[in-house]
Amino acid sequence: MQNALEYRSEIKTIPFCGRTITIENLTPVLTAKERDKRKKEIEQRLFDVFSKYRSLTRTASSRF
């Protein structure tokens, strides 16, 4: 079972097109080790996506 995450809340109210909009940003409170782990996971996933995109563009450009 996973531990329940604690979140830090940041609320902003802004005027937009004659209305007032409230925006709530929730950020998980993580230890430095957990932050580093998540950062590495995100970097790896982004690398995978861009590597796949790059290989697709190379394949497409080699046809011409």
C-alpha positions, -999 to +999 in steps of 0.1 A: +000+000+000+013+034-009+017+062+016-007+091+013+011+121-002+010+155+015+005+184-008+013+221-006-015+243-019-010+276-036-041+296-045-042+326-069-072+347-079-069+365-111-093+387-132-100+373-167-125+387-192-146+404-165-147+374-143-126+363-113-109+329-117-094+310-088-064+287-096-052+262-071-018+246-076-011+214-056+025+204-053+035+172-036+058+175-006+087+151-012+120+143+004+151+152-016+156+115-024+120+111-037+124+144-058+156+131-074+140+097-082+110+114-099+133+138-117+153+109-131+121+091-142+108+122-160+141+128-177+142+092-189+107+093-203+114+126-220+146+111-235+126+081-248+100+103-264+125+126-281+147+097-292+117+081-308+107+114-325+143+119-337+144+084-352+110+090-370+122+123-385+154+107-397+135+079-413+111+103-430+139+126-443+159+096-457+131+089-481+137+121-501 
